[in-house]
Amino acid sequence: MSTSRRGQGRWADRPARYGTVTRWLHWAVAVLLLMQFTTVLSWRWVGDTPATRALSSVAPHGLVGLTVFGLMLARLAWGWRMRALGMRPTQPGTWTGHLARAGHITLNMLTLLIPGTAILRAWASGHGMAVWGVRWIPSAEREMLFLEAPADLLHSTMAWGLLFLALGHAGAALYHHAVLRDRTLDRIR
């Protein structure tokens, strides 16, 4: 049955290329992660300045993280649906294809788990999270350090791992585009 007969049209993935929904979710998450890392690295390198406070007020770390979490849930649900319909591009059965698949799985899991640990940390702190006067994460009745401390450690550690893995992912995409010229990047553009 053709893609259009399934009612998916250009929105759906095809074996040769990701569809509009997958591409939009991919690039939306990529832009939000770039904002997150820009904000965090600015604070680490420059410190508390009017510029870093302005950057944080435009893109509050917690709210951007919650948005990433929601988009990743949508992305994984959409991806599973496309895979179930046999409409997802696949990796070649080579060692580099297996490595690419493992890298994508790890990127997706980290991008979901990092905001997940932040949600747990905010809840377990007994404070929850409010941004712009809106309570986004409720608070536990009391502080639960046995949950908050490991979530805090995992959040930061996984985030640095995600940064390096994302840089490797972008580097591999550029290598495919500029050196191999194999049109791999065209699948997600």
C-alpha positions in Angstrom: 0.0 0.0 0.0 1.4 3.4 -0.9 2.3 6.1 1.6 -0.5 8.3 0.4 -3.1 5.5 0.6 -2.2 5.2 4.3 -3.2 8.8 4.7 0.3 9.9 5.6 1.5 11.7 2.5 4.6 13.8 2.9 4.2 13.9 6.6 5.3 10.2 7.0 8.7 8.7 6.8 9.7 6.8 3.7 12.4 4.2 3.4 14.7 6.7 1.6 13.9 9.8 3.6 12.4 11.0 6.9 9.0 12.7 6.6 8.1 16.2 7.7 7.0 15.3 11.2 10.2 13.4 12.0 12.4 16.2 10.5 10.5 18.9 12.3 10.8 17.1 15.7 14.5 16.4 15.0 15.4 20.0 14.3 13.2 21.5 17.0 14.9 19.3 19.6 18.4 20.1 18.1 17.7 23.9 18.3 16.4 23.6 21.9 19.4 21.6 22.9 21.7 24.2 21.3 19.9 26.8 23.4 20.4 24.7 26.5 24.1 24.2 26.0 24.6 27.8 25.0 23.0 29.0 28.2 24.8 26.5 30.5 28.2 27.1 28.9 27.7 30.9 29.0 27.0 30.7 32.8 30.1 28.4 33.3 32.5 30.5 31.2 31.2 34.1 31.8 29.3 33.8 35.1 26.5 35.9 36.3 26.3 38.9 34.0 23.4 40.9 32.5 23.9 38.9 29.2 23.7 35.5 30.9 20.7 36.6 32.9 19.0 37.9 29.7 19.8 34.6 27.9 18.3 32.6 30.8 15.2 34.7 30.9 14.5 34.3 27.2 15.0 30.5 27.4 14.6 29.3 31.0 16.5 26.1 31.3 13.8 24.2 33.1 11.0 25.2 30.6 13.2 24.4 27.6 14.1 21.1 29.2 10.4 20.3 29.7 9.7 21.2 26.1 12.5 18.9 24.9 11.0 16.1 27.1 7.6 16.6 25.5 9.0 16.7 21.9 11.1 13.6 22.6 8.0 11.7 23.8 6.2 12.7 20.6 9.3 11.9 18.5 9.6 8.4 19.9 5.9 7.7 19.6 5.9 8.9 15.9 9.1 6.9 15.2 7.6 3.7 16.6 4.5 4.2 14.5 6.5 4.7 11.4 8.7 1.7 12.2 5.5 -0.4 12.8 4.3 0.6 9.3 7.7 -0.3 7.8 8.2 3.3 6.7 11.3 4.2 8.6 14.7 4.6 6.8 17.1 1.9 8.0 20.9 1.8 8.6 23.0 -0.4 6.4 24.0 -3.8 7.9 27.7 -2.8 8.1 29.7 -2.1 11.2 29.3 1.7 10.6 25.5 1.2 10.2 25.3 -0.6 13.5 27.5 2.1 15.1 25.1 4.8 13.7 22.1 3.0 15.0 23.6 2.6 18.5 24.5 6.3 18.4 21.0 7.3 17.5 19.5 5.1 20.2 21.9 6.6 22.8 21.2 10.1 21.7 17.4 9.6 21.9 17.6 7.9 25.3 19.9 10.6 26.8 17.6 13.3 25.3 14.7 11.8 27.1 16.4 10.7 30.4 18.1 14.1 31.0 14.9 16.1 31.4 13.4 13.1 33.1 16.0 13.3 35.8 15.4 17.1 36.1 11.7 16.5 36.6 12.4 13.9 39.3 14.9 16.3 40.9 12.5 19.2 40.9 9.7 17.1 42.4 11.9 15.4 45.0 13.4 18.7 46.1 10.1 19.6 47.7 10.0 22.8 45.6 8.8 21.7 42.2 9.4 24.1 39.3 7.6 27.3 38.4 8.6 29.4 35.4 7.0 32.8 34.6 4.6 32.3 37.5 3.3 28.9 36.2 3.9 25.8 38.2 5.1 23.2 35.7 6.2 20.5 38.1 4.5 20.0 41.4 6.5 19.5 44.6 6.7 16.4 46.8 5.2 16.8 50.3 8.7 16.8 51.7 12.3 16.9 50.4 13.5 13.4 49.4 17.2 13.7 49.2 17.6 9.9 48.4 15.9 10.7 45.0 17.0 14.3 44.5 20.8 13.7 44.9 21.2 10.8 42.4 18.9 12.6 39.9 21.0 15.8 40.2 24.3 13.8 39.6 22.8 11.9 36.7 21.3 15.0 35.1 24.6 16.8 34.8 26.7 13.8 33.9 24.4 12.6 31.2 24.1 16.2 29.8 27.9 16.4 29.3 27.8 13.0 27.6 25.0 14.2 25.4 26.9 17.3 24.4 29.9 15.2 23.2 27.7 12.6 21.5 25.7 15.3 19.7 29.0 17.0 18.6 30.1 13.6 17.2 26.7 13.1 15.6 26.9 16.5 13.8 30.5 15.8 12.8 29.5 12.4 11.3 26.7 14.1 9.4 29.0 16.7 8.0 31.6 14.0 7.1 28.9 12.2 5.2 27.9 15.4 3.4 31.3 17.0 2.7 33.7 14.0 2.4 31.6 10.9 1.4 29.0 12.9 -0.5 26.6 10.0 0.0 23.5 12.1 0.6 22.9 10.7 4.1 22.3 14.2 5.5 19.5 14.7 2.8 17.4 12.1 4.7 16.9 14.4 7.6 17.1 17.9 5.9 
